[in-house]
Amino acid sequence: MESLTLLIPISLFAMVFGIVYFAIITSHREKIAMIEAGMNPNEENQKEKSHNKLRAALLFVFVPIGILLGRLSYPSLGMEPEICQLVFAFLFGGIGLALTYILEQTWLRNRDNNSVD
């Protein structure tokens, strides 16, 4: 039984190490492929990270609002408080991500229209 309790943390560490190793190797191979194709990997990376702060900010605003509204509205919905909070947190998190997408698309459309003129 003691060997089993020792095996669990070792296997967890091995799994986390494997996932991190796979992510690093995949990223490196992707950058090498981009360089071979004549692309600039830093340019593509900058495009992906340009709206991460907005996405995180909206999530950090909308998820607590969802938890608060779930906590306030659980008696009227007839649900358990924890379940209602979780449902509203996911609902408002999704709304925040959808709002981020809409704002990104609007910003990109306006930027492209201004660059053409």
N, C-alpha and C positions, 0 to 999 in steps of 0.2 A: 504494500500500500504506500510506503514511503517513496518508492521509486516512481510511482504514478504521480504523486504530488510534486516531485522534482521535475518530471517530464513536462508538465503543463507550462511552467515559466520558460523552460528551454525551448519548447516548440513555439511558444508565443514570440520569443525573441527571434527565432529563426524565421518565422513568418514575416515579422516586421522588417527584418534585414532583407529578406528576399523581395518584398514589395518595393522598398526604397532602392535597392540595387537595380531592379527591373526598370523603375521610373528613371533613374539616372542614365542607364544604358540606352533606353529608348530615346530620351531627350538628346543624348550625344549622337546617336545614329541619325536622328532627324536633322540635326544641325549639319552633319557631314553630308547628308543627301542634298540639303539646300545649297551648300557651298559647291558641290559637284554640279548642280543644276545652274549655277551662276547667280543664285539669289543671295541676298544679305540676310542672315538669320537674325541679326539684331533689329532690323526693320520690322520683320514679321512679329517678333516678340513684343515690340513696342505697341503694335496695333492691338494685340490681345490684352495688354495690361493697361490700356489707356482709360478704361472705364471701371476698373476694379474698385477704386475708391468710392465711386458713386454707388456701385452695387452693394458694397459693404455698408455704406452709410444708410442706404434705404432699408437694408435688412435690419440693421441695428435700431432703426426707428420703428419700423412696422411690426416686427416680432413682439417687442414689449407692449405695443399698443394692442396687438391681438391677444396677448396674455391677459392684459388688464380688462379688455372687453369680455373675454371668456370668463374671467373671475366675477365680473359684475353681472353677466347675463345667465349664469348657469341655473339660478332658481327658476327663471321664467322658461327656460328650455327643458327643464326636467332632467338634466344630465348630472353626472358626477362632476365636481369642480375640476379635478385634474384632467379628465377627458375633455371637458369643454375648453379648458385653457390650451391644451395641446392642439385641438381642432382649430381654434381661432388663431393660434400662433402660426400653424402651417398655412392657414387661409391668408392671413395678412402678410406672411413671408412671400407667398406666391404673388400677392398683389404688388408687393414691393419689387420683386423681380420683373414682373410684367411692366411696371412703371419704368424701371431701368431700361428695359428693352425699347419701350416706346420713346423714351428720351434719347437713347443712343441713336435710334433710327432717324429721329427728327434732326438731331445734331449732324449726323452724317449727310443727310439730304441737304440741309442748309449749307454745309461746308462745300459739298459738290456743286451746288448751284452758284455759290459765290466764287468758286474757282473757275467756273466756265465763263462768267461775265467779265 
